[in-house]
């Protein structure tokens, strides 16, 4: 930030002063009263000059402040903390999805300027509510046109969303490699072998990280959301309506599930890190002992993301799982939580109890500010109550731990 002042005033004042002195001393036509007026004028000009203020600035009013744009700092991991540049940073954000759709996913299906304008408006609303971060989603079929070729249009759309986020100074958790809508998975993808699928997923992340690498608005890359090693054939599970929120990355078939999870994680993490050095993570289910858990994968990830929905009256148990994640000495982000199986008091106790072990928390947002929305359904009421409470706790959740 700096303040600009018009220049050159001292020299002009001095020149005028010299000229005025010369006339008042040497001209026989100038009497004492005139000399007094000249001396007064000279004195005023000298004062103005000494103060560094020009007459034009006096007439124009106060000097205008010019604020230099400060670049958005890039996120990094140091020990258990996240940093924005050299400053410790905590996330208070939201999953950009609610009800039965996600405007972000719809945008990446068929990117248009009108859809982007809608997303930008919602991002501005989230920022006004206090969000410094948001979670966005990319499905594999939206990005990969063929096993080895990414869609240029989708990568351009991602850059556009990142530019919008940068203008609002909101960081984005990029969750990708998703297969949430199994009906939209490319036919060629489901014909591939396990190892070939992993290679396509690595190609996905190499393309996405390359597209996002120049933007400072990246919070992290989530290799996928809620993966498992399946006991039976089939890749898409965790069904809720038409959505499948759990992805089996491999079928165990007598193999060691922990070894498979580590091999998959390592291959995809290498793909991201070949293009960008921002944090790599996975959105994990709230369990402590399994293939996709911190005890098996923490050393391969930069930060840990847990999805935790407390059950009614069981905030203490939910906090205990978060504390178990924190024991691995990596930054822990609560990537998903909501009033799904509990009530507002339980959720409040959970959020405050878990906060000392976290670097941030993500709730859910569908584009509506709960303080300026019409509640006409039970889901609307739950959304409003959950998000209002989250907003009320913002100061406590962002307090340095």
C-alpha positions in Angstrom: 0.0 0.0 0.0 1.3 3.4 -0.7 0.0 7.0 -0.9 0.8 9.0 -4.0 1.6 12.7 -3.7 1.9 15.1 -6.6 5.6 16.1 -7.0 7.5 19.1 -8.0 5.9 21.5 -5.6 9.0 22.5 -3.6 10.9 23.6 -6.7 8.0 25.6 -8.0 7.5 27.2 -4.6 11.2 28.1 -4.3 11.3 29.6 -7.8 8.2 31.7 -7.0 9.8 32.7 -3.7 13.0 33.8 -5.4 11.2 35.8 -8.0 8.9 37.4 -5.4 11.9 38.4 -3.2 13.6 39.9 -6.1 10.7 42.1 -7.0 9.9 43.2 -3.4 13.5 44.2 -2.7 14.6 45.8 -5.9 11.6 47.6 -7.5 11.3 51.2 -6.5 7.6 51.1 -7.5 6.7 48.7 -4.6 5.9 50.4 -1.3 5.9 49.0 2.2 2.3 47.7 2.2 3.0 45.8 -1.0 6.2 44.4 0.5 4.3 43.2 3.5 1.9 41.3 1.3 4.7 39.8 -0.7 6.5 38.7 2.4 3.3 37.1 3.7 2.8 35.3 0.3 6.4 34.1 0.3 6.1 32.8 3.8 3.0 30.9 3.0 4.5 29.4 -0.1 7.6 28.4 1.9 5.5 26.6 4.5 3.6 24.8 1.8 6.8 23.8 0.2 8.3 22.5 3.4 5.2 20.4 4.1 5.6 18.8 0.7 2.1 19.8 -0.4 1.3 21.3 -3.8 -1.3 24.0 -4.4 -2.9 21.7 -6.8 -3.3 19.0 -4.1 -4.8 21.6 -1.8 -7.3 22.6 -4.3 -8.1 19.0 -5.3 -8.6 17.8 -1.8 -7.1 14.8 0.1 -4.6 12.6 -1.8 -5.9 9.4 -3.2 -4.6 6.1 -1.8 -3.5 3.5 -4.2 -3.6 0.0 -2.9 -1.3 -2.5 -4.6 -2.8 -5.9 -5.2 -1.1 -8.4 -2.9 -0.7 -11.8 -4.7 -2.6 -14.7 -3.1 -0.1 -16.8 -1.1 0.3 -20.4 -2.0 -0.6 -23.1 0.5 2.1 -25.4 2.0 2.5 -27.9 4.8 4.9 -27.4 7.7 4.6 -30.1 10.4 1.0 -30.3 11.7 0.0 -26.9 10.2 -1.0 -25.4 6.9 0.6 -22.1 5.8 -0.4 -19.5 3.3 3.0 -18.2 2.3 4.8 -17.6 5.6 1.6 -17.3 7.7 -0.2 -20.1 9.6 -3.5 -20.7 8.0 -6.8 -22.4 8.9 -9.6 -23.5 6.6 -13.3 -22.5 7.2 -15.1 -23.6 4.1 -17.8 -25.7 2.5 -18.5 -28.6 0.2 -20.0 -27.0 -2.9 -22.8 -29.5 -3.1 -26.1 -30.1 -1.4 -29.5 -31.6 -2.1 -29.4 -33.7 -5.3 -26.9 -31.9 -7.4 -23.8 -29.8 -7.5 -23.5 -26.7 -9.6 -19.8 -27.3 -9.9 -20.3 -30.8 -11.4 -23.0 -29.5 -13.7 -20.6 -26.8 -14.9 -17.8 -29.3 -15.7 -20.3 -31.5 -17.7 -20.8 -28.7 -20.2 -18.9 -25.5 -19.4 -20.5 -22.3 -20.5 -20.0 -18.6 -19.6 -23.5 -18.5 -18.1 -22.8 -21.4 -15.8 -19.5 -19.9 -14.8 -21.2 -16.6 -14.0 -23.6 -18.5 -11.7 -20.7 -20.3 -9.9 -18.9 -16.9 -9.5 -22.0 -15.4 -7.9 -22.3 -18.4 -5.5 -18.6 -18.2 -4.7 -19.1 -14.5 -3.8 -22.0 -15.4 -1.6 -19.8 -18.0 0.2 -17.0 -15.5 0.7 -19.4 -13.0 2.2 -20.5 -15.7 4.6 -16.9 -16.0 5.7 -15.6 -18.9 3.6 -11.9 -18.8 2.9 -12.0 -22.2 1.1 -14.4 -24.4 -0.9 -14.4 -28.0 -2.1 -15.0 -28.6 -5.8 -15.3 -31.9 -7.7 -14.1 -33.4 -11.0 -15.4 -36.7 -12.3 -13.0 -38.9 -14.2 -15.2 -38.9 -17.3 -15.4 -35.2 -17.4 -11.6 -34.9 -17.7 -10.5 -38.0 -19.6 -11.6 -38.2 -23.2 -9.6 -41.3 -23.9 -7.3 -43.3 -21.6 -4.4 -41.0 -22.5 -6.0 -37.7 -23.5 -7.7 -35.1 -21.3 -10.4 -32.8 -22.5 -9.0 -29.3 -23.2 -12.4 -27.8 -22.5 -12.6 -29.2 -19.0 -9.1 -28.1 -18.1 -9.9 -24.6 -19.4 -13.1 -24.6 -17.3 -11.0 -25.6 -14.2 -8.6 -22.7 -14.8 -11.6 -20.4 -15.1 -13.0 -21.5 -11.7 -9.6 -21.1 -10.2 -9.4 -17.5 -11.5 -12.8 -16.8 -10.0 -11.6 -18.2 -6.7 -8.4 -16.2 -6.8 -10.4 -12.9 -7.3 -12.5 -13.8 -4.2 -9.3 -15.0 -2.4 -10.9 -18.4 -1.7 -8.8 -21.6 -1.8 -10.1 -24.7 -3.5 -9.9 -28.3 -2.4 -9.8 -30.1 -5.8 -11.4 -33.5 -5.3 -11.1 -35.5 -8.4 -11.0 -39.0 -10.0 -14.6 -39.3 -8.9 -17.2 -41.8 -10.2 -20.2 -40.4 -8.3 -22.5 -40.9 -11.3 -21.9 -44.4 -12.4 -24.2 -44.1 -15.4 -22.0 -41.4 -16.8 -18.7 -43.4 -16.6 -17.2 -43.8 -20.1 -17.8 -47.3 -21.5 -14.1 -47.6 -22.5 -13.1 -47.1 -18.8 -15.1 -50.0 -17.5 -13.5 -52.3 -20.0 -10.0 -51.7 -18.7 -8.0 -53.9 -16.3 -7.3 -52.8 -12.8 -3.7 -51.6 -13.6 -5.0 -49.8 -16.8 -7.6 -48.0 -14.7 -4.9 -46.8 -12.3 -2.9 -45.5 -15.2 -5.9 -43.6 -16.5 -6.4 -42.1 -13.0 -2.7 -41.1 -12.9 -3.1 -39.5 -16.3 -6.2 -37.7 -14.9 -4.2 -36.2 -12.0 -1.2 -35.3 -14.2 -3.5 -33.3 -16.5 -5.5 -31.6 -13.6 -2.4 -30.7 -11.6 -0.7 -29.3 -14.7 -3.7 -27.1 -15.4 -3.9 -25.9 -11.8 -0.2 -25.5 -11.0 0.1 -21.8 -11.9 -2.9 -20.8 -9.8 -2.3 -19.8 -6.1 -5.9 -20.7 -5.3 -5.3 -24.4 -4.8 -5.6 -25.7 -1.3 -5.0 -29.4 -2.0 -5.5 -32.3 -4.4 -7.8 -35.1 -3.1 -6.8 -38.2 -5.1 -10.4 -39.4 -4.7 -13.2 -39.5 -2.1 -13.8 -42.4 0.3 -11.9 -45.2 -1.6 -11.9 -48.8 -0.5 -10.3 -52.1 -1.5 -13.4 -54.2 -2.4 -14.0 -57.8 -1.3 -16.2 -58.5 -4.3 -15.9 -57.3 -7.9 -17.4 -54.0 -8.7 -16.1 -50.4 -8.5 -19.0 -48.2 -7.5 -20.7 -48.4 -4.2 -21.9 -46.2 -1.3 -25.1 -45.5 -3.2 -27.4 -42.6 -2.2 -30.1 -42.2 -4.8 -28.4 -42.0 -8.2 -25.0 -41.2 -6.7 -22.2 -43.7 -5.7 -20.0 -41.9 -3.2 -17.6 -44.8 -2.5 -15.1 -46.1 -5.1 -13.4 -49.4 -5.0 -10.0 -48.9 -6.5 -9.2 -52.7 -6.5 -10.7 -56.0 -5.7 -8.7 -57.8 -3.0 -8.9 -61.4 -4.5 -6.6 -62.8 -1.9 -4.1 -60.0 -2.0 -3.1 -57.7 0.9 -5.5 -54.8 0.9 -3.0 -52.5 2.7 -0.4 -53.1 0.0 -2.9 -52.4 -2.7 -3.9 -49.1 -1.1 -0.3 -48.0 -0.7 0.5 -48.9 -4.3 -2.5 -47.0 -5.7 -1.9 -44.0 -3.5 1.8 -43.8 -4.4 1.1 -44.0 -8.1 -1.4 -41.2 -8.1 0.5 -39.0 -5.7 3.6 -39.2 -7.9 1.4 -38.0 -10.8 0.3 -34.9 -9.0 3.7 -34.1 -7.6 5.2 -34.3 -11.1 3.2 -31.1 -11.9 2.6 -29.3 -8.6 3.9 -29.2 -5.0 0.7 -28.3 -3.2 -0.7 -30.8 -0.6 -1.8 -34.2 -1.7 -4.5 -36.0 0.3 -7.4 -38.4 0.1 -10.9 -37.9 1.5 -11.1 -40.8 4.1 -13.8 -42.6 5.9 -13.8 -42.2 9.7 -12.0 -45.4 10.6 -8.6 -46.0 12.2 -7.8 -49.5 11.1 -8.1 -50.5 7.5 -6.3 -50.2 4.1 -7.3 -46.6 3.5 -6.5 -45.1 6.9 -3.7 -42.9 8.3 -1.9 -45.8 9.9 -1.3 -47.2 6.4 -1.1 -44.1 4.3 0.0 -41.1 6.4 3.6 -41.2 5.2 2.5 -41.0 1.5 0.2 -38.0 2.0 0.9 -34.4 2.9 -2.2 -33.9 4.9 -5.2 -36.0 6.1 -8.8 -35.4 5.3 -11.5 -37.1 7.4 -15.2 -37.3 6.6 -17.1 -37.5 9.9 -20.9 -37.3 10.6 -21.5 -37.8 14.3 -24.4 -39.8 15.5 -27.0 -38.4 17.9 -25.5 -37.9 21.4 -22.1 -39.4 20.4 -19.9 -36.3 19.9 -17.2 -37.7 22.1 -16.8 -40.9 20.1 -16.6 -38.8 16.8 -14.0 -36.5 18.4 -11.9 -39.6 19.4 -11.6 -40.7 15.7 -10.4 -37.2 14.7 -7.9 -37.3 17.6 -6.7 -40.7 16.3 -6.0 -39.0 12.9 -4.1 -36.2 14.5 -1.8 -38.7 16.2 0.0 -39.2 12.9 1.4 -35.6 13.1 0.0 -34.4 9.8 -2.4 -31.5 9.3 -6.0 -32.9 9.6 -8.9 -31.3 7.8 -12.5 -32.2 8.6 -13.5 -32.5 4.9 -17.2 -33.3 5.4 -19.6 -32.9 8.3 -23.2 -32.0 8.6 -26.4 -32.5 10.6 -27.0 -35.9 9.0 -27.4 -38.4 11.9 -27.3 -36.0 14.9 -28.9 -32.9 16.3 -27.5 -29.3 16.6 -26.2 -29.7 20.2 -24.3 -32.9 19.2 -22.9 -31.2 16.1 -21.8 -28.2 18.1 -20.1 -30.3 20.7 -18.3 -32.3 18.0 -17.1 -29.2 16.1 -15.7 -27.6 19.2 -14.3 -30.8 20.6 -12.6 -31.8 17.4 -11.2 -28.3 16.6 -8.0 -28.5 18.6 -6.9 -31.5 16.4 -7.8 -29.8 13.1 -6.5 -27.3 10.6 -9.9 -26.5 9.3 -13.5 -27.7 8.8 -15.8 -28.0 5.7 -19.6 -27.9 6.0 -22.0 -28.0 3.0 -23.3 -25.1 0.8 -25.7 -25.2 -2.1 -25.4 -21.6 -3.1 -27.9 -20.2 -0.6 -27.0 -18.0 2.4 -29.1 -19.4 5.3 -29.6 -15.9 6.6 -31.4 -14.9 3.3 -33.3 -18.0 2.2 -36.9 -19.2 2.3 -37.3 -22.4 4.3 -40.1 -24.4 2.7 -39.1 -28.1 3.3 -37.5 -30.2 6.0 -34.2 -30.5 4.1 -34.2 -26.7 3.8 -34.7 -26.4 7.6 -31.9 -28.8 8.3 -29.6 -27.0 5.9 -30.4 -23.7 7.5 -29.9 -24.9 11.1 -26.6 -26.7 10.3 -25.1 -23.8 8.3 -26.3 -21.1 10.7 -24.6 -22.9 13.6 -21.4 -23.4 11.5 -21.4 -19.6 10.8 -21.9 -18.8 14.4 -18.9 -20.9 15.4 -16.6 -19.5 12.7 -14.6 -17.4 15.1 -14.0 -20.3 17.5 -13.1 -22.7 14.6 -10.6 -20.3 13.1 -8.9 -19.5 16.4 -5.2 -20.6 16.2 -4.7 -23.9 18.0 
